[in-house]
C-alpha cells in the first residue's frame, strides 16, 4: 500500500479504485470475492457484502470494511465523498466500458482517471513475504509430484493422471491447482496447452505434464516429461536440445538483462539444432498471484530488463506435430547478483524414465 501511494502521487490522483479480485487480494490480503477496494491516503477501504463480512474483518485488519446493502457503486459514492476524492484512478484493463459508464453516472463530480499498469508494475517484483509464499507453492507441487510418480501405471488415461496429480497437490497442502493441469501423451504432447483426454499411457509413450500448486494466494508452475520405458533416439535428441536451451536461458537470468535476450539465448540453441520452427511460444513469464503475469520473456512485444525480485519461468519446448512434444519448465528468482532456481524436481533424462 505504501508503494502504491507513492505511485499514485506520480499520477496526481488521490485514490485508486481496485475492482479486480486478484489485485484486491494482493493489496489487502482479502480471500473473498465480489469486492472492491479504494486505496490512497490513509487506510484502504474494502467494500464487500454480508457473505464476507466476518472473513473481511479477519483478512484485512488494517483496512476499513464496509458491508454494502445495495450495489457496489451505491456503496462507493459515500466512501469517495468521505475521503474527499475528486480524482479517482482506475485500471483500464480491469474496468469494462459498461462499468465505466455506470461509475461516471454514480460518481457525479468525481473525475475518473485511467492509470494503466500501476498495479502490474508493483506486482512484477516480489517482496520477501511473496517470495516465501511462492516457494511454499513450489514445495507443495514438488511433494505432490513425487507421490504422483509412484502412482503412475500403464493404461491410465490423461484425465485420470491429471486428476491424480491434482489430488496429490491437495493432499500436500495446496488450496488447489494453479491452473488446469496439462497431461499429454505422445502426439497430444505436441500441443503446448493440450487438454487431457482419454488417451492411455502405453509402453514407450512420451508423457508431458505441466502443473502447479496454489498456496496462500500464490502459485508455482512446472513442466516435466516422463518416459514409459525405452526412449527412442529422436526423442532423446530433442530432449537434449530442450534441456540445453533451458540451461542457456537460466544462465542469462540476472539483473539488467533485457527480457528479449533471455528468450534469444533459448531460441538460439533450438534454432541451431534445426528445430527453430518447432518452438512457437515465448520462453517464459512471471508468476505470483497469477500463473501468467509480468514480465514476459519473448522475442518481441516485451520491453524492459530483469530486476531483483522478479520470479519467472524458463520453459522452452519443441513440438513435432503428430509425433510428440518436449517442454521443461522451472521457476527462477532474479536475485541482486544473479538468479536462484526455486524448483528442485529432477530433470536429467535418465531420471525421467518410469
Residue pairs with C-beta under 8 A, 6 or more apart in sequence:
1 27
1 39
1 44
3 122
4 16
4 27
4 39
4 118
4 119
4 122
5 39
5 40
5 41
7 118
7 121
7 122
8 14
8 15
8 16
8 39
8 40
8 89
8 115
8 118
11 89
11 113
11 115
11 118
12 87
13 40
13 87
13 88
13 89
13 113
13 115
14 40
14 41
14 83
14 84
14 85
14 86
14 87
14 88
15 38
15 39
15 40
15 41
15 80
15 83
15 85
15 88
15 89
16 38
16 39
16 40
16 88
16 89
16 90
16 91
16 115
16 118
16 119
17 36
17 37
17 38
17 76
17 88
17 89
17 90
17 95
17 103
18 24
18 27
18 36
18 37
18 38
18 39
18 91
18 94
18 119
19 36
19 90
19 91
19 94
19 95
19 99
20 91
20 94
20 119
21 33
21 34
21 35
22 289
22 290
23 37
23 91
23 94
23 119
23 123
24 30
24 35
24 36
24 37
24 46
25 31
25 217
25 289
26 119
26 123
26 289
27 37
27 39
27 44
27 119
28 37
28 44
28 46
28 59
28 60
28 63
29 59
29 60
30 37
30 46
30 48
30 52
30 55
30 56
30 59
30 60
31 55
31 59
31 217
32 48
32 51
32 52
32 55
32 56
32 59
33 52
34 48
34 49
34 51
34 52
35 46
35 47
35 48
35 49
35 52
35 56
35 72
36 46
36 47
36 72
36 76
37 44
37 45
37 46
37 47
37 63
38 44
38 45
38 47
38 76
38 79
38 80
38 83
38 85
39 45
40 83
40 85
41 83
42 83
43 62
43 63
43 64
44 60
44 62
44 63
44 64
45 63
45 64
45 65
45 66
45 79
45 83
46 56
46 60
46 63
46 64
46 65
46 66
47 66
47 68
47 72
47 75
47 76
47 79
48 56
48 65
48 66
48 67
48 68
49 67
49 68
50 67
53 65
53 67
56 63
56 65
56 67
57 65
66 75
66 79
68 74
68 75
69 75
73 102
73 103
73 106
73 107
74 106
76 103
76 106
76 107
77 106
77 107
80 88
80 107
80 110
85 110
86 109
86 110
86 111
87 110
87 111
87 113
88 107
88 110
88 111
88 112
88 113
89 112
89 113
89 114
89 115
89 118
90 100
90 103
90 112
90 113
90 114
90 115
91 114
91 115
91 116
91 118
91 119
92 114
92 115
92 116
93 116
93 117
93 120
95 103
100 112
103 112
104 112
120 293
120 294
121 294
123 288
123 289
123 293
123 294
124 286
124 293
124 294
124 295
124 307
124 310
125 307
125 308
125 309
125 310
126 134
126 288
126 309
126 310
126 311
126 333
127 309
130 218
130 288
131 309
131 311
131 333
133 215
133 216
133 217
133 218
134 218
134 219
134 220
134 287
134 288
134 311
134 331
134 342
135 342
136 215
136 216
136 218
137 174
137 178
137 212
137 213
137 214
137 215
137 216
137 218
137 219
137 220
138 213
138 220
138 222
138 331
138 342
138 343
140 169
140 172
140 173
140 174
140 213
140 215
140 220
141 169
141 172
141 174
141 178
141 211
141 212
141 213
141 220
141 222
142 222
142 343
142 344
142 345
143 168
143 172
143 173
144 165
144 168
144 169
144 171
144 172
144 174
144 211
144 213
145 165
145 168
145 211
145 222
145 224
145 345
147 168
147 171
147 172
148 161
148 164
148 165
148 168
149 226
149 354
151 164
151 168
152 161
152 164
152 201
152 207
152 226
152 354
153 201
154 200
154 201
154 202
154 203
154 228
155 200
155 201
155 202
156 164
156 200
156 201
157 196
157 197
157 198
157 199
157 200
157 201
158 183
158 184
158 185
158 188
158 196
158 197
158 198
158 199
159 183
159 196
159 197
159 198
161 183
161 196
161 201
161 207
161 209
162 180
162 181
162 182
162 183
162 196
165 181
165 183
165 209
165 211
166 176
166 177
166 181
166 211
169 176
169 177
169 211
169 213
170 176
172 213
173 215
174 213
174 214
174 215
175 214
175 215
175 216
175 217
176 213
176 214
177 211
177 212
177 213
177 214
178 211
178 212
178 213
178 214
178 219
178 220
178 221
178 291
179 212
179 219
179 221
179 291
180 195
181 196
181 209
181 210
181 211
182 193
182 194
182 195
182 196
182 208
182 209
182 210
182 211
182 223
183 194
183 196
183 207
183 208
183 209
184 191
184 194
184 196
184 207
184 208
184 209
184 325
185 199
185 200
185 201
185 205
185 206
185 207
185 208
186 199
186 205
186 206
186 323
186 324
187 321
187 322
187 323
187 324
188 194
188 197
188 199
189 206
189 207
189 208
189 225
189 319
189 324
189 325
189 326
190 319
190 320
190 321
190 322
190 323
190 324
190 325
191 319
191 325
192 280
192 281
192 317
192 319
192 325
192 327
194 208
201 207
201 228
202 228
203 228
203 229
204 228
204 229
204 230
204 232
205 227
205 228
205 229
206 225
206 226
206 227
206 235
206 324
206 325
206 326
207 225
207 226
207 227
207 228
207 354
208 223
208 224
208 225
208 325
208 326
208 327
209 223
209 224
209 225
209 226
210 221
210 222
210 223
210 327
210 329
211 221
211 222
211 223
212 219
212 220
212 221
212 222
212 287
212 291
213 219
213 220
217 289
218 288
218 289
219 287
219 288
219 289
219 290
219 291
220 287
220 331
220 342
220 343
221 287
221 291
221 313
221 315
221 329
221 331
222 329
222 330
222 331
222 343
222 345
223 315
223 317
223 327
223 328
223 329
224 328
224 329
224 345
224 347
224 352
225 239
225 326
225 327
225 328
225 352
226 352
226 353
226 354
227 235
227 352
227 353
227 354
228 354
229 353
229 354
231 239
231 349
231 353
234 323
235 324
235 326
236 349
238 275
238 318
238 320
238 324
238 326
239 326
239 349
239 352
240 349
241 269
241 270
241 273
241 275
241 318
242 270
242 316
242 317
242 318
242 326
242 327
242 328
243 328
243 347
243 349
244 269
245 266
245 267
245 269
245 270
245 316
246 266
246 314
246 315
246 316
246 328
246 329
246 330
248 265
248 266
248 268
248 269
249 262
249 263
249 265
249 266
249 283
249 284
249 297
249 314
249 316
250 314
250 330
250 332
250 339
250 341
251 265
252 261
252 262
252 265
253 262
253 306
253 312
253 314
253 332
253 334
253 338
253 339
254 306
254 334
254 335
254 337
254 338
254 339
255 305
255 306
255 307
255 308
255 334
255 335
255 336
255 337
256 305
256 306
257 305
257 306
258 304
258 305
258 306
259 295
259 296
259 297
259 298
259 302
259 303
259 304
259 305
259 306
260 297
260 298
260 299
260 300
260 302
262 283
262 284
262 297
262 306
262 312
262 314
263 282
263 283
263 284
263 297
263 298
263 299
264 299
266 283
266 314
266 316
267 276
267 279
267 283
267 299
267 316
269 316
270 276
270 278
270 279
270 316
270 318
275 318
278 318
278 319
278 320
279 316
279 317
279 318
279 319
280 319
281 317
282 296
282 297
282 298
282 299
282 302
283 297
283 298
283 314
283 315
283 316
284 296
284 297
284 312
284 313
284 314
284 315
284 329
285 292
285 293
285 294
285 295
285 296
285 297
285 312
285 313
286 292
286 293
286 294
286 295
286 296
286 310
286 311
286 312
286 313
287 293
287 311
287 312
287 313
287 331
288 311
295 302
295 304
295 306
295 310
295 312
296 302
297 312
297 314
306 312
306 334
307 334
308 334
308 335
308 336
309 333
309 334
310 333
310 334
311 331
311 332
311 333
311 334
311 342
312 331
312 332
312 334
313 329
313 330
313 331
313 332
314 329
314 330
314 332
315 327
315 328
315 329
315 330
316 327
316 328
317 325
317 326
317 327
317 328
318 325
318 326
318 327
319 325
319 326
328 347
330 341
330 342
330 343
330 347
331 341
331 342
331 343
332 339
332 340
332 341
332 342
333 339
333 340
333 341
333 342
346 352
